[in-house]
Amino acid sequence: MNTNDLKLPDLAHANAPAPRSAAQTHVAEDARDKIAADLKPVFDVPVSVQAVIGRTTIEVSKLLELTEGSVLELDRRVGEAIDIYVNSRLVARGEVVVVDDRLGVTMTEIIKNSDA
């Protein structure tokens, strides 16, 4: 993940921006609350989310030969980021994690429109 994507201040340099005052933080929270209120009508709209760990192409005859324990070679390497799609659109990359004996995905990079 690129730290520039997070837009965090660079505290190692003297020209780092000053921390926000309490008033600035309050204004930012008010703006966030207004945006959230404006978006409220779409909060219940269902979306399809896919976490793609890899892809492969296989002939139908080979597909029919697969049994329990068969291994399919995918186009990704171990540890490589997976693609996260929302409504068939690439929106992020991430990594697979285990949470309480279930698989999950941690987003490590948000894909901007121009990057997809």
DSSP file (Angstrom, degrees, kcal/mol; ACC not computed):
  #  RESIDUE AA STRUCTURE BP1 BP2  ACC     N-H-->O    O-->H-N    N-H-->O    O-->H-N    TCO  KAPPA ALPHA  PHI   PSI    X-CA   Y-CA   Z-CA
    1    1 A M              0   0    0      0, 0.0     2,-0.5     0, 0.0   108,-0.1   0.000 360.0 360.0 360.0 139.1    0.0    0.0    0.0
    2    2 A N    >   -     0   0    0      1,-0.1     3,-1.4   106,-0.1     4,-0.5  -0.752 360.0-147.7 -89.0 125.0    1.2    3.4   -0.9
    3    3 A T  G >>>S+     0   0    0     -2,-0.5     3,-0.8     1,-0.3     5,-0.7   0.738  96.2  67.8 -67.4 -20.1    1.3    5.8    2.1
    4    4 A N  G >45S+     0   0    0      1,-0.2     3,-0.8     2,-0.2    -1,-0.3   0.803  90.3  63.6 -67.0 -27.2    0.5    8.7   -0.3
    5    5 A D  G <45S+     0   0    0     -3,-1.4    -1,-0.2     1,-0.2    -2,-0.2   0.776  98.9  54.7 -65.6 -25.2   -2.9    7.2   -0.9
    6    6 A L  G <45S-     0   0    0     -3,-0.8    -1,-0.2    -4,-0.5    -2,-0.2   0.656  97.1-141.0 -83.4 -16.1   -3.7    7.7    2.8
    7    7 A K  T <<5 +     0   0    0     -3,-0.8    -3,-0.1    -4,-0.5    -2,-0.1   0.907  40.0 164.5  54.4  46.1   -2.9   11.5    2.7
    8    8 A L      < -     0   0    0     -5,-0.7    -1,-0.2     1,-0.1     2,-0.1  -0.676  43.0-102.6 -90.3 147.8   -1.3   11.4    6.1
    9    9 A P        -     0   0    0      0, 0.0     2,-1.1     0, 0.0     7,-0.1  -0.426  30.0-120.6 -68.7 144.7    0.9   14.3    7.2
   10   10 A D    >   -     0   0    0      1,-0.2     3,-0.9    -2,-0.1     6,-0.1  -0.758  31.5-179.1 -86.9 100.8    4.6   13.6    7.0
   11   11 A L  T 3  S+     0   0    0     -2,-1.1    -1,-0.2     1,-0.2     5,-0.1   0.579  71.0  72.5 -79.6  -9.8    5.7   14.1   10.6
   12   12 A A  T 3  S+     0   0    0     -3,-0.1     2,-0.3     3,-0.0    -1,-0.2   0.668  90.9  67.8 -79.2 -15.7    9.3   13.5    9.9
   13   13 A H  S X  S-     0   0    0     -3,-0.9     3,-1.3     1,-0.1    -3,-0.0  -0.778  81.3-129.4-108.6 151.3    9.8   16.8    8.1
   14   14 A A  T 3  S+     0   0    0     -2,-0.3    -1,-0.1     1,-0.3    -3,-0.0   0.751 104.6  63.5 -67.7 -23.6    9.7   20.3    9.6
   15   15 A N  T 3  S+     0   0    0      2,-0.0    -1,-0.3    -5,-0.0    -5,-0.1   0.180  73.0 135.2 -89.3  20.5    7.2   21.5    7.0
   16   16 A A    <   -     0   0    0     -3,-1.3    -5,-0.1     1,-0.1     0, 0.0  -0.393  65.8 -98.2 -65.8 143.4    4.5   19.0    8.2
   17   17 A P        -     0   0    0      0, 0.0    -1,-0.1     0, 0.0     3,-0.1  -0.293  42.2-104.4 -63.3 148.8    1.0   20.6    8.5
   18   18 A A        -     0   0    0      1,-0.1     3,-0.1    -3,-0.1    -3,-0.0  -0.396  43.4 -94.6 -70.2 148.8    0.0   21.7   12.0
   19   19 A P        -     0   0    0      0, 0.0    -1,-0.1     0, 0.0     2,-0.1  -0.265  49.2 -95.3 -60.7 152.4   -2.5   19.4   13.8
   20   20 A R        -     0   0    0      1,-0.1     2,-0.1    -3,-0.1     0, 0.0  -0.404  36.4-124.6 -69.9 144.0   -6.1   20.4   13.5
   21   21 A S     >  -     0   0    0     -2,-0.1     4,-2.4     1,-0.1     5,-0.2  -0.335  29.4-102.6 -78.1 170.1   -7.6   22.5   16.3
   22   22 A A  H  > S+     0   0    0      1,-0.2     4,-2.2     2,-0.2     5,-0.1   0.870 124.1  52.0 -61.6 -37.1  -10.7   21.4   18.1
   23   23 A A  H  > S+     0   0    0      2,-0.2     4,-2.2     1,-0.2    -1,-0.2   0.914 109.7  48.2 -67.1 -42.7  -12.8   23.9   16.0
   24   24 A Q  H  > S+     0   0    0      1,-0.2     4,-2.4     2,-0.2    -2,-0.2   0.906 111.8  50.1 -63.2 -41.2  -11.4   22.5   12.7
   25   25 A T  H  X S+     0   0    0     -4,-2.4     4,-2.4     1,-0.2    -1,-0.2   0.903 109.7  51.0 -63.4 -41.1  -12.1   19.0   13.8
   26   26 A H  H  X S+     0   0    0     -4,-2.2     4,-2.3     2,-0.2    -2,-0.2   0.908 110.3  49.0 -63.0 -42.8  -15.7   19.9   14.8
   27   27 A V  H  X S+     0   0    0     -4,-2.2     4,-2.3     2,-0.2    -2,-0.2   0.912 111.3  50.1 -62.9 -42.9  -16.2   21.5   11.4
   28   28 A A  H  X S+     0   0    0     -4,-2.4     4,-2.3     1,-0.2    -2,-0.2   0.898 110.8  49.0 -63.2 -40.6  -14.8   18.4    9.6
   29   29 A E  H  X S+     0   0    0     -4,-2.4     4,-2.5     2,-0.2    -1,-0.2   0.888 110.1  51.7 -66.1 -38.6  -17.1   16.2   11.7
   30   30 A D  H  X S+     0   0    0     -4,-2.3     4,-2.2     2,-0.2    -2,-0.2   0.914 110.5  48.4 -62.4 -42.6  -20.1   18.4   10.8
   31   31 A A  H  X S+     0   0    0     -4,-2.3     4,-2.4     2,-0.2    -2,-0.2   0.907 111.7  49.7 -64.5 -41.7  -19.3   18.1    7.1
   32   32 A R  H  X S+     0   0    0     -4,-2.3     4,-2.5     1,-0.2    -2,-0.2   0.910 110.7  49.9 -63.1 -42.4  -18.9   14.3    7.4
   33   33 A D  H  X S+     0   0    0     -4,-2.5     4,-2.3     2,-0.2    -1,-0.2   0.876 110.2  50.7 -63.7 -37.8  -22.3   14.1    9.2
   34   34 A K  H  X S+     0   0    0     -4,-2.2     4,-2.4     2,-0.2    -2,-0.2   0.919 110.8  48.2 -66.9 -43.0  -23.9   16.2    6.5
   35   35 A I  H  X S+     0   0    0     -4,-2.4     4,-1.8     1,-0.2    -2,-0.2   0.921 111.6  50.4 -62.2 -43.2  -22.5   14.0    3.7
   36   36 A A  H  X S+     0   0    0     -4,-2.5     4,-0.6     1,-0.2    -2,-0.2   0.901 110.7  49.3 -61.5 -41.1  -23.7   10.9    5.6
   37   37 A A  H >< S+     0   0    0     -4,-2.3     3,-0.8     1,-0.2    -1,-0.2   0.892 109.4  52.0 -65.4 -39.4  -27.2   12.4    5.9
   38   38 A D  H 3< S+     0   0    0     -4,-2.4    -1,-0.2     1,-0.2    -2,-0.2   0.829 112.3  46.1 -64.6 -32.1  -27.2   13.2    2.2
   39   39 A L  H >X S+     0   0    0     -4,-1.8     3,-2.2     1,-0.2     4,-0.5   0.507  81.3 103.2 -88.9  -5.1  -26.3    9.6    1.3
   40   40 A K  G X< S+     0   0    0     -3,-0.8     3,-1.4    -4,-0.6     4,-0.4   0.819  71.5  62.5 -50.8 -39.0  -28.8    8.0    3.7
   41   41 A P  G 34 S+     0   0    0      0, 0.0     3,-0.3     0, 0.0    -1,-0.3   0.762 106.5  45.8 -60.9 -22.5  -31.3    7.1    0.9
   42   42 A V  G X4 S+     0   0    0     -3,-2.2     3,-1.6     1,-0.2    -2,-0.2   0.484  84.3  93.0 -98.6  -1.6  -28.7    4.8   -0.7
   43   43 A F  T << S+     0   0    0     -3,-1.4    -1,-0.2    -4,-0.5    -3,-0.1   0.805  88.5  47.6 -61.5 -29.2  -27.5    3.1    2.5
   44   44 A D  T 3  S+     0   0    0     -4,-0.4    -1,-0.3    -3,-0.3    -2,-0.1   0.367  81.6 115.4 -94.5   5.1  -30.0    0.2    1.9
   45   45 A V    <   -     0   0    0     -3,-1.6     2,-0.1     1,-0.1    -3,-0.0  -0.634  67.4-128.1 -76.3 122.6  -29.2   -0.3   -1.8
   46   46 A P        -     0   0    0      0, 0.0     2,-0.3     0, 0.0    -2,-0.1  -0.455  27.4-171.7 -73.0 143.5  -27.7   -3.8   -2.1
   47   47 A V        -     0   0    0     -2,-0.1     2,-0.5     2,-0.0    39,-0.0  -0.949  23.8-120.3-130.5 153.6  -24.4   -4.2   -3.9
   48   48 A S        -     0   0    0     -2,-0.3    39,-3.2     2,-0.0     2,-0.5  -0.836  27.9-167.4 -94.5 126.4  -22.5   -7.3   -5.1
   49   49 A V  E     -A   86   0A   0     -2,-0.5     2,-0.4    37,-0.2    37,-0.2  -0.963   5.1-176.3-118.0 129.9  -19.0   -7.6   -3.5
   50   50 A Q  E     -A   85   0A   0     35,-2.6    35,-3.0    -2,-0.5     2,-0.6  -0.986  15.7-161.3-126.5 134.9  -16.4  -10.1   -4.9
   51   51 A A  E     -A   84   0A   0     -2,-0.4     2,-0.7    33,-0.2    33,-0.2  -0.948  18.1-159.4-112.3 107.9  -13.0  -10.8   -3.5
   52   52 A V  E     -A   83   0A   0     31,-2.9    31,-1.7    -2,-0.6     3,-0.1  -0.787  17.1-179.1 -97.6 114.4  -11.1  -12.6   -6.4
   53   53 A I        -     0   0    0     -2,-0.7     2,-0.3     1,-0.3    -1,-0.2   0.660  65.8 -44.3 -85.7 -16.3   -8.1  -14.6   -5.2
   54   54 A G        -     0   0    0     21,-0.1     2,-0.3    29,-0.1    -1,-0.3  -0.923  50.4-124.5 166.9 171.9   -7.2  -15.6   -8.8
   55   55 A R        +     0   0    0     -2,-0.3    20,-1.5    -3,-0.1     2,-0.3  -0.932  18.4 177.4-136.5 159.1   -8.3  -16.8  -12.1
   56   56 A T        -     0   0    0     -2,-0.3     2,-0.4    18,-0.2    18,-0.1  -0.976  24.0-130.5-153.4 161.2   -7.6  -19.7  -14.5
   57   57 A T        +     0   0    0     -2,-0.3     2,-0.3    17,-0.0    -2,-0.0  -0.966  31.3 173.1-115.3 134.0   -8.8  -21.0  -17.8
   58   58 A I        -     0   0    0     -2,-0.4     2,-0.1     4,-0.0    -2,-0.0  -0.996  32.9-112.1-142.8 143.4   -9.6  -24.7  -18.1
   59   59 A E     >  -     0   0    0     -2,-0.3     4,-2.3     1,-0.1     3,-0.3  -0.441  30.5-119.1 -71.9 149.3  -11.1  -26.9  -20.7
   60   60 A V  H  > S+     0   0    0      1,-0.2     4,-2.4     2,-0.2     5,-0.2   0.881 114.4  56.9 -57.5 -39.7  -14.6  -28.4  -20.0
   61   61 A S  H  > S+     0   0    0      1,-0.2     4,-0.7     2,-0.2    -1,-0.2   0.897 109.8  44.6 -61.1 -39.7  -13.2  -31.9  -20.2
   62   62 A K  H  > S+     0   0    0     -3,-0.3     4,-0.5     2,-0.2     3,-0.4   0.859 110.1  55.8 -70.7 -35.5  -10.6  -31.1  -17.5
   63   63 A L  H >< S+     0   0    0     -4,-2.3     3,-1.1     1,-0.2    -2,-0.2   0.904 105.3  51.8 -61.6 -41.8  -13.2  -29.4  -15.4
   64   64 A L  H 3< S+     0   0    0     -4,-2.4    -1,-0.2     1,-0.2    -2,-0.2   0.713 104.2  58.6 -69.2 -20.1  -15.3  -32.5  -15.4
   65   65 A E  H 3< S+     0   0    0     -4,-0.7    -1,-0.2    -3,-0.4    -2,-0.2   0.576  80.2 113.6 -84.1 -10.4  -12.4  -34.5  -14.2
   66   66 A L    <<  +     0   0    0     -3,-1.1     2,-0.3    -4,-0.5    -3,-0.0  -0.361  42.2 175.1 -65.8 139.6  -12.0  -32.5  -11.0
   67   67 A T    >   -     0   0    0     -2,-0.1     3,-2.5     1,-0.0     2,-0.1  -0.803  45.3 -59.2-132.5 175.4  -12.6  -34.3   -7.8
   68   68 A E  T 3  S+     0   0    0      1,-0.3     3,-0.1    -2,-0.3    -1,-0.0  -0.389 127.2  25.0 -57.7 130.5  -12.4  -33.5   -4.1
   69   69 A G  T 3  S+     0   0    0      1,-0.3    -1,-0.3    -2,-0.1    -3,-0.0   0.308  87.7 140.5  93.9  -7.9   -8.8  -32.6   -3.4
   70   70 A S    <   -     0   0    0     -3,-2.5     2,-0.5     1,-0.1    -1,-0.3  -0.337  44.4-137.8 -64.7 151.6   -8.0  -31.5   -7.0
   71   71 A V        -     0   0    0     -3,-0.1     2,-0.5     2,-0.0    -1,-0.1  -0.954  11.4-160.6-117.9 130.1   -5.8  -28.4   -7.3
   72   72 A L        -     0   0    0     -2,-0.5     2,-0.5    -6,-0.0   -16,-0.0  -0.930  18.5-133.7-106.0 130.0   -6.3  -25.6   -9.7
   73   73 A E        -     0   0    0     -2,-0.5     2,-0.2     2,-0.0   -19,-0.0  -0.729  25.8-159.0 -83.8 126.1   -3.4  -23.3  -10.5
   74   74 A L        -     0   0    0     -2,-0.5   -18,-0.2     2,-0.2   -20,-0.1  -0.526  28.7-109.8-101.7 169.9   -4.4  -19.7  -10.4
   75   75 A D  S    S+     0   0    0    -20,-1.5     2,-0.3    -2,-0.2   -21,-0.1   0.207  91.6  80.6 -85.5  16.4   -2.8  -16.6  -11.9
   76   76 A R  S    S-     0   0    0    -21,-0.1     2,-0.3   -23,-0.1    -2,-0.2  -0.864  71.0-131.0-121.8 156.1   -1.7  -15.2   -8.5
   77   77 A R    >   -     0   0    0     -2,-0.3     3,-2.0     4,-0.1     2,-0.1  -0.670  42.5 -82.9 -99.2 159.5    1.2  -16.0   -6.2
   78   78 A V  T 3  S+     0   0    0      1,-0.3     3,-0.1    -2,-0.3    -1,-0.1  -0.404 118.3  17.5 -60.3 131.7    1.0  -16.6   -2.5
   79   79 A G  T 3  S+     0   0    0      1,-0.3    -1,-0.3    -2,-0.1     2,-0.1   0.302  92.1 133.4  87.8  -9.6    0.9  -13.3   -0.7
   80   80 A E    <   -     0   0    0     -3,-2.0    -1,-0.3     1,-0.1    14,-0.1  -0.473  66.4 -95.2 -73.9 146.6    0.0  -11.3   -3.8
   81   81 A A        -     0   0    0     -2,-0.1     2,-0.2    -3,-0.1    14,-0.2  -0.256  36.6-135.1 -61.7 145.3   -2.9   -8.8   -3.3
   82   82 A I  E     - B   0  94A   0     12,-2.8    12,-2.0    -3,-0.1     2,-0.4  -0.670  19.1-113.0 -98.2 158.9   -6.4   -9.9   -4.3
   83   83 A D  E     -AB  52  93A   0    -31,-1.7   -31,-2.9    -2,-0.2     2,-0.5  -0.745  22.1-155.9 -93.8 139.3   -8.8   -7.8   -6.3
   84   84 A I  E     -AB  51  92A   0      8,-2.8     7,-2.6    -2,-0.4     8,-1.6  -0.967  12.4-169.8-117.3 120.3  -12.0   -6.5   -4.7
   85   85 A Y  E     -AB  50  90A   0    -35,-3.0   -35,-2.6    -2,-0.5     2,-0.5  -0.865  12.5-164.1-111.0 141.6  -14.9   -5.7   -7.0
   86   86 A V  E >  S-AB  49  89A   0      3,-2.5     3,-1.2    -2,-0.4   -37,-0.2  -0.992  85.4 -13.3-122.3 121.0  -18.2   -3.9   -6.2
   87   87 A N  T 3  S-     0   0    0    -39,-3.2    -1,-0.1    -2,-0.5   -38,-0.1   0.923 130.8 -54.4  50.4  48.7  -20.9   -4.4   -8.8
   88   88 A S  T 3  S+     0   0    0    -40,-0.3     2,-0.5     1,-0.2    -1,-0.3   0.622 114.8 117.8  64.7  16.6  -18.2   -5.8  -11.2
   89   89 A R  E <  S-B   86   0A   0     -3,-1.2    -3,-2.5     0, 0.0     2,-0.4  -0.963  70.3-120.7-116.9 127.1  -16.0   -2.8  -10.8
   90   90 A L  E     +B   85   0A   0     -2,-0.5    -5,-0.2    -5,-0.2    26,-0.1  -0.498  45.1 156.6 -65.6 118.9  -12.5   -3.0   -9.4
   91   91 A V  E     -     0   0A   0     -7,-2.6    20,-2.7    -2,-0.4     2,-0.3   0.589  56.5  -0.9-119.8 -19.0  -12.5   -0.7   -6.3
   92   92 A A  E     -BC  84 110A   0     -8,-1.6    -8,-2.8    18,-0.3     2,-0.3  -0.982  51.8-132.9-161.8 167.8   -9.7   -2.0   -4.1
   93   93 A R  E     +BC  83 109A   0     16,-2.6    15,-2.6    -2,-0.3    16,-1.9  -0.936  36.5 149.7-125.2 154.4   -7.0   -4.6   -3.5
   94   94 A G  E     -BC  82 107A   0    -12,-2.0   -12,-2.8    -2,-0.3     2,-0.3  -0.866  36.7 -98.9-161.1-166.8   -6.4   -6.4   -0.3
   95   95 A E  E     - C   0 106A   0     11,-2.1    11,-2.7    -2,-0.3     2,-0.3  -0.966  34.1-107.3-134.6 151.4   -5.3   -9.5    1.5
   96   96 A V  E     + C   0 105A   0     -2,-0.3     2,-0.3     9,-0.2     9,-0.2  -0.580  40.1 179.8 -78.2 135.1   -7.0  -12.6    2.9
   97   97 A V  E     - C   0 104A   0      7,-2.4     7,-2.8    -2,-0.3     2,-0.5  -0.901  26.0-126.4-130.4 161.0   -7.2  -12.8    6.7
   98   98 A V  E     + C   0 103A   0     -2,-0.3     2,-0.5     5,-0.2     5,-0.2  -0.952  25.9 179.7-110.6 125.5   -8.7  -15.2    9.1
   99   99 A V  E >  S- C   0 102A   0      3,-3.2     3,-1.1    -2,-0.5    -2,-0.0  -0.970  72.0 -23.5-128.5 114.0  -11.1  -13.8   11.7
  100  100 A D  T 3  S-     0   0    0     -2,-0.5    -1,-0.1     1,-0.3     3,-0.1   0.915 126.9 -49.1  50.8  51.1  -12.7  -16.2   14.2
  101  101 A D  T 3  S+     0   0    0      1,-0.2     2,-0.3    -3,-0.0    -1,-0.3   0.678 121.1 105.8  64.0  20.5  -12.2  -19.3   11.9
  102  102 A R  E <  S-C   99   0A   0     -3,-1.1    -3,-3.2     0, 0.0     2,-0.3  -0.937  72.7-114.2-125.6 151.7  -13.7  -17.4    9.0
  103  103 A L  E     +C   98   0A   0     -2,-0.3     2,-0.3    -5,-0.2    -5,-0.2  -0.617  40.8 165.8 -82.7 143.9  -12.1  -15.9    5.9
  104  104 A G  E     -C   97   0A   0     -7,-2.8    -7,-2.4    -2,-0.3     2,-0.4  -0.857  29.1-121.3-143.4 179.5  -12.2  -12.2    5.5
  105  105 A V  E     -C   96   0A   0     -2,-0.3     2,-0.6    -9,-0.2    -9,-0.2  -0.997   9.9-156.1-132.2 132.0  -10.5   -9.5    3.4
  106  106 A T  E     -C   95   0A   0    -11,-2.7   -11,-2.1    -2,-0.4     2,-0.4  -0.936  22.7-132.1-103.4 122.5   -8.5   -6.5    4.6
  107  107 A M  E     +C   94   0A   0     -2,-0.6   -13,-0.3   -13,-0.2     3,-0.1  -0.619  31.2 169.8 -76.5 128.4   -8.4   -3.7    2.1
  108  108 A T  E     +     0   0A   0    -15,-2.6     2,-0.3    -2,-0.4   -14,-0.2   0.552  65.7  27.6-112.2 -15.2   -4.8   -2.4    1.6
  109  109 A E  E     -C   93   0A   0    -16,-1.9   -16,-2.6  -108,-0.1     2,-0.5  -0.962  64.3-145.8-151.9 129.2   -5.3   -0.2   -1.4
  110  110 A I  E     -C   92   0A   0     -2,-0.3     2,-0.6   -18,-0.2   -18,-0.3  -0.835  23.6-136.4 -93.8 131.6   -8.3    1.8   -2.8
  111  111 A I        -     0   0    0    -20,-2.7     2,-0.1    -2,-0.5     5,-0.0  -0.779  13.5-144.9 -92.4 124.2   -8.3    1.9   -6.6
  112  112 A K    >>  -     0   0    0     -2,-0.6     3,-1.4     1,-0.1     4,-1.1  -0.469  30.2-103.0 -80.4 159.1   -9.1    5.3   -8.0
  113  113 A N  G >4 S+     0   0    0      1,-0.3     3,-0.5     2,-0.2    -1,-0.1   0.860 122.2  50.7 -51.0 -42.6  -11.1    5.5  -11.2
  114  114 A S  G 34 S+     0   0    0      1,-0.2    -1,-0.3     2,-0.1    -3,-0.0   0.712 107.8  54.6 -72.4 -19.7   -8.1    6.3  -13.4
  115  115 A D  G <4        0   0    0     -3,-1.4    -1,-0.2     1,-0.2    -2,-0.2   0.713 360.0 360.0 -85.4 -21.4   -6.2    3.3  -11.9
  116  116 A A    <<        0   0    0     -4,-1.1    -1,-0.2    -3,-0.5   -26,-0.2   0.476 360.0 360.0 -76.5 360.0   -8.8    0.7  -12.7
